[in-house]
Amino acid sequence: MPARRSTAKASTSTGNATANEQMQDPAYKLKRKKNNEAVQRTREKTKKTAEERKGRINALKKENIELVTKIEAEKEKINILRNVIMQGKNKEEQHQLINEILNSPEEDNDDDLATSPNRND
């Protein structure tokens, strides 16, 4: 890293103001104040965006877990139906089991997934 220049010995013969004089200049103070405010707004916006992104990630993780659970439940239903068919139970028993599975109360309806705005097909 190069050595810093000393600004305290600025030449006044060339019209340059010293660092102290520059810091006393009202225009300079205003410019610094505006810059500091802009930096603060930018940092707050970045922090807010990061928090929103983190919240969105957590919501998607939760939704993913729920969907995986739903998939497992549906796979179990398919296995039950497959076993019923393969066991060769009489038609009445098959229809009763199929109706029980198809009409079982669920927390979410399958139609909700098809109309979900977050669904990416």
FENMOWO-V280469 format. One record per run of one state. SS is the DSSP state (~ for helix, > for strand, _ for the rest). FROM is the first residue (numbers start at 1). LEN is the number of residues. If there is no record, write none. Layout:
# FENMOWO-V280469
ss & from & len
SS & FROM & LEN
SS & FROM & LEN
This chain:
# FENMOWO-V280469
ss & from & len
_ & 1 & 18
~ & 19 & 6
_ & 25 & 1
~ & 26 & 62
_ & 88 & 3
~ & 91 & 12
_ & 103 & 7
~ & 110 & 5
_ & 115 & 7
